[in-house]
Amino acid sequence: MTETADQILSHVVPVCQWNPQISLNPTSTASAYPLFPDDVREWNQFFRGARLARIQYPLPGGQFPFFSTVAKPLKNEKDAEDRFNSNVLSPIDAILGTQGGNFERKCRGLLGVPDFVLSTINLEVAKMPVEMKTRFNLNLCSHHLWTIYRRAQRDQITDHNFKFKKAILSQVFGAMACNGLHYGILSNYSDTYFLKREETNQTTLYVSRIVQPNDANPTLRECVYYISQLAINDNAGERLDHIKNDNISTNGFDDDADDADNSSDDNPDDSDYTDDDSSDNYDDDYPSKKMKRGSKKAGSSKKVIASSSKGITTIDEYIGGGTFGKVFSGLYHGQAVAWKTCDAYKEKEAKKSLRVEANVYSILKECQGNIIPRLLYKGYVYDGYLYVLTLQLIEDARHIDPANLTVEEKRTIMQQLETIHSYGILHNDIAQRNILLEPKSHRFFFIDFGLIADVSSSFYTE
């Protein structure tokens, strides 16, 4: 059974009822990011554009597979993701696949981890993030985002079904802003919002009115198709500057501890849930007393990051992935570096691993710049959207080839490894990909300590 692209877009999709929330919902996430737009306004021309999309962006001819829809009730964020994917994104994907776009779960060149990413066919270039929530943490009860994004406005709402935290909007805005993207989607399946940033006013977010599954003229699919075309044909702009001068601005209108009251969200017992990241002393990340003593808190509870006064600091091109997180090239105060990054909320294990790795660098301080890269910064960037390690970029580095190593070079590597062991650290992932050769100095560097083990006596004692 087949249908045309026009028929695919014309279908309304089924309404899926949300089951009552009986207990806390551990599969749904609320953002820990304080990055927030300066202003939120209505995207006035969105629906007109969606109705004209088939003219502006002609549909491909031919037949496409018929996509059956699912109307099962929703219990958690995973259900919302699955339903939005099967009922909306997958049918649109069939059309976009002929036009250079594709919805995927991941795009390796993207900072952060949205639930879905519209990317180019080769999966190299991200075009638009899609963030999914539940009705238990995103339910505006007919209010508009641009009328309730300030706390004073939300305080006037008495409907007990109303659910919204500024962090919800911060999450998708952060994904757009730190990647220089201009379009995004925020949805709980039942309610979907379409988002836009403009390069001329990077911290203003434009939001459509609510779109629901059974809406027609335009349908939800038509709206997704329209914004997808805008994103595919758009060039990414400048990434929103992630360097702040030792504070986090709340823009003067949301100075309440908005995310301290998490009772209405899904997993407030999670130690990583709040903005107050009081676990930055790493006590809950690694039990080594030696590591605790050797660590230094990475910024304040407001996720302070370094001042830009010493020079240009940027995150640039994707260069690879470590055991945990993605690695990008860039500058730190004018020095070429490798940024090892993870999504500060969604990639909890990666963040935990990076914190442990940061402590390893503290323990191996005397080895930095000699047998391991120098650690220049550890902490949060993009106002807490990412957790990063900023490491010395080894000049013209290449992975070792054991077959081409001389006996003396092998001896040097073994001596360096013994030095690391003398500090009570086992790398636990010795492989040629984790040993770099710097041709100019002919020095070897061990990297990627995400799987280390601490065997020092202080691990077991007070």
N, C-alpha and C positions, 0 to 999 in steps of 0.2 A: 504494500500500500504506500503510495507516494502523494505528495502535494507540492504546490508551487511555493516560492519564497513569500509571495503575497498572502497565500493562505496561512502560512506559518505565523506571520506577524499579526494576522487578523484575529487569531484565536484568543479569547480570554482564557485565563488559566484558573484552575479550581481554587476556591477558598479552602484553606486548611485551618480548622479550629485549633486553638491552643488549649490543651488540657490544663486544668487548674494546677497551680504550683503547690505541691504538697510538702516538698522538702527542698533544701538548697540544691542548686543545680550545678554540679561541678564541671559540666562540659561547656558551660557558657562563660565567656570572658568579658570583663569590663576593663577598660584601658587604665593603665597607670601613668599615662602621659599628661603632663600639665600644659603642653603646647596648645594654644587656643587662638582662634582667629580674633583679630581686633574688632571685626564687625561681621555680622551675619545678615544677609539681605535676601529678598525674594528674587529668584531667577525668573524674571517676568516673561520672557519670550520662549520659555522652554517648551510649553505644550504646542505653541504654534509651529515651532521648529520640528517637533516630533510628528505632527500631522503632515508636514511637507517633506519629511525625510525621504520618502520613496521617490519624490521628484528630484530632490537635491542629490540624493545618493541612490541612483537607479538600482533596482534589485536584479540579481542575476537570473537568467532564464533557466529553463530545465526543471527537472523534478528532484525533490529531496525526500529523504525517508520521512514517514509519518511518525511523529513523536507522541506516544501516549503519555498522559499526565497522571499524577498521583495525588490523591486527595486525603491521605491519611492524616490524622491529627498530629499536632506538634507538641513535643514535650521539652525540648532543649535546643540549644544552638545547633548541634549537629543535625537534628531533624530539619531545622530551618535552612541550613546550608544544602542538605541533600535535596529538599523540595525545590529550592530556588534554582539549583543546578539542573535538576531533571525537567522541571516545568518551564523554565525561562532561559537559562544560559545555554543549555545543550542545543535546543532548537535554533537559537540565534547563532551559535557556533557553526552550524551547518552552512549558514549563509555567509558569515564572516570569513569562513575558511577559503572562500573563493575571492575574497577581497583583501587578504593580507593580515587578518587578525585572528586571534584565538584566545579563549578563556582557559586559563590553567590554574593550578593550585600554587605554583611557584614560578618565579622568574629569577634566575640566579644573579642578574645584575641589579636587582631591586634592593634598596635599603629597607629593612623591615619585612614583616611576613603578613600581608593581608590575607583574608580567607580565599579570595580569588584575585587573579591578575589578568587583565586584558593585555596581551603582548603581541608582538609581531610573530609571524609563523615560525621563525627560527628560535623563538623563545629568548632572544638576546635582549630585546628592547621592551621595557615595560611601558604601557600606555595609560593604564587606569587601574586603581585598586577598587576592590569590592569588599566591604566589611559587613559581616552578618552579626546580628544580635538576637535577643529573644524579646517576647512581649513583656517579660518580667523586668527588663532593664531599659526597654525603649518602647514606650506607649504614650504618645502625646495627647491622646483623647481629643482629637480634632484641633488641637492647637498647632501653630506653625513654628518651625524651628527659629525663624527670625524674630518671633515675638516672645520666646521663652528662654533664649540662651543666656540672659542675664539672671543672676540669682534673685534679684529684687522682683523680677517678673514672675519667676517660678513660685516664689513664696505666696503669691496671690491665688494660686490654683489650689482649690480645696478638694477636687476629685481624688479619692484615694486610689483610683486605678492609674493615675498619672505616674509615669516612671521615666525619669531622665536624669542623667548625670552629665556634667560638662565633659567628663572624660570620654564619654561615648563619641561626642563630636570631635574631641581632641585626637582620638585615635585615627580616624579616617583623614582628618585635616593634616595630621602629622605625616601619614603615608604619602599624601599628595605633595605637601610642602617640601619635605626633605628630599624628595626625588625630582622636584621641579615639574610635577605633573599638574595638569589643569582641570582634570575631570575625575569624578569618583562617584561611587554608589554606596549608600547606607541603607540597610534593609533588615527587617525581622521576618520577611516573607509576606506577612500580612500588610505591612506598611513599607513603602519604598520611597526613598528620597534621592534625587539626582543633584550632584554638587559640581560647582565650577569655581576655579580660581583664575584671576586674570593677571597677566604679567605686570600690568601697569599698577596694580594694587594687590600685592602678593598676600597680604594678611587679611583680606576681605573674602569671605566665603559666600557664594550665591547658592541658594537652595531652592529646589522646586517645591511646589505643593505636593501633598501626599499622593502616591499612586498605589492603588490596591489591585489585587489579582483579577477581580471581575470588572474592572474599569474598561470602558470602550471609548474609542475616538479621543485620544489614542489608547491603545491597549498597553499593558505593562511591557509586553514584548516589543511593541513599536517604540516605546520610550527607551528601552535598553538598546535597541538597534540604533536609534538616533544618537544617543550619547556615545555609543561605541564608534560610530562613524566620525563623530567630532574628535574623539581621542585618537583614532587610527590616523586621521589626517592632520593631527596636531604635532608640532615639534615641542619637545620638552624645553622648559625654560630654565632659569637659574634656580638652583636649590636654595631654599630659604636658609639664610645664614644661621649656622648652628652654634656659633660662638657668642656667648653672653658674658657680660662683665660682672661675674661673681654674684649673679642673682637670677631668679626666675620671675619674669614679669607676669602679673595676673591681669594686666591691662586696666587695673583700677575698678573692675566691676565684679570680680568673683574672688574676693579675698577670704571667703569662708573656706573651711576645710571640707570642701565639697565631697571628697571621697572618703572622709573619715567616717561618715555615716553610710555604711555599706549594707545596711540591713535589707534594703530593697533589691540589692544585686545578688548575683548568683553564688559567689563563693567567698564571703567576707572572712572566713577563717583561714584563707590562704595567706601565708606569710609574705607573699610577694604582691598582695592585693592593693595596698594603699600607696598613695604618693609618698608617704612618709618613709622611705626605705631605711628603716632603722637597723636593718641587718647589714649595713655596709661595713661593719667591723668584721664581717665574714664568719662570725661565730657559728652561724647555722649552715655555713657552706662547707666547712672543713674542720675537723675536730683537733687538728694539730696545735698544741700550745705554742710550739715554735713558730708556726705560721701566724698565730694571733699576735705574738710579740713583734714579729717582723713586719706586720702589715701596718698601713696607715690609712685612715678612713678616706675614701675617695669622695671628697666633697661633703657638703652638709646634708641634712635631711631633705633639703630642697633640691638635691641633685645639682650642686654647683659644678660648673666646668670651668676650664681655664680661660683666662682673659686673652684677648687677641692682640694685646698691646705690643707683643714682641715681634709680630710679623703675620704674614698671611697663613691662614689655616683652612684647608679645604679637604673634602672627601671627593675623590675623582672616579677613576675607572675600576671596575671589578677585575680582580686579577686571580681569584681562585677561592677555594674553600678549605678551611682547616677541619680538624676533627669536629669542632663545634664552631658554627658561625661562618660568615662570609668575609673575605679579605678584599679590601680596596686600596688602591694607591692614593696618594694625596700629599698634602703638606701639613706640617705642624710647626707653627712659628717660622715658616720659611724653609724648614728642613724636610727633605723627601722622606716619607714614612709609609709604612703599611698599617692600615686601619683594620683591625680585627673586630668585627661587629656582630651583634645579635639584636633581635627585637627584644626590648627591655621587659616586656610583659609576656608575650606569647612563647618565646623560646626560653623557658625557665631553666631547663637543664643546660642550655648553652651559656646562659648568663652565670649560672652557678659554676660552670667549668671555667669561664673566663675569670671569674673572681679568684678561684683557686689558682689559676695560672698566674694571675697578677701577684699573688702571695709567693709563688715559686720564684718569680723574678726578684721579689724583695729579699728572699732568702739567698738567692744567687747574685746579690748585688755586685759582689766583687768580680763576678764572671761576665757581667754585662759589657758589651762592646768588644769582648775578647773571644769567648766561646759560645755566648748566646747574644742575641741582639739587645740593644738598650731599650728599656721600657721608658717611654717619655711621658705617658699619661694613661691613667686608668679611671674610668668613670662614665658619666652620662654625657651625651651630646644630643643636639636637637631637642633641648628642653626635656630630656628624659625619654625620648622616643627610642634611642638606641643606647645600649651599653657597649663600651669599646675598650680595647687595648690599643695604644698607639705605639708602634714598634719601629725601631731603626730599620730602614729599608737597605738591605745588603746590596751594594752596588754590583750590577751585572750578575747577580747570583744565579747559580744553577745547581740543580740537585746532583749529588755525587753519583758516579757510576762505579760501583765496586770493582767491576772488571778492569777498569783503567787506573785504579789506585796503586801507587807504589807501596812497598813494604813500609817505608818511612811515613807515608801519609796515613796508612792504616794504624801505625803505632801512635801517631799524633791524635787521631780520632779516639783511640782507646784511652789515651792519657786524659783527654778532655772529658770523656765519659766518666772516668774514675774521679776526676775533680768534682763533677756534679754529684756523684755518689757520696763523696766525702762530706757533703752538706746534708746527707740523709735523704736525698731525693732520687727516686727511681723514675726514669722517663716513661717506661712502660709502653712505648710505641716507637722503638728504634727501627727505622726504615730509611731507605735512601731518599724518600720524599721529605723526610724531617731532618736532613743534614744538608746544609747549603755550603757551597764553595764560593768564596769571593775571589775571582781570578786575579784582581789587581794586587791584593795583599797575600793571596794564596792561603787565606785563613779559612777554617771550617767553623760553622755555626750550627748549633742544635736549635731547633724550633719546635713549636706545637707541643706544649706541655699539658694538654688537656686531659691526658689519661694518667698523670703522674701518681706515684704513691710515696708517702712520707714514711720512712722507716727509722727516723731518728727516735731516740729514747724518749724525747719530750712528747712524742705522739701518745705515749701511754701513761704519762705522769703529769701531775700538776706542776 
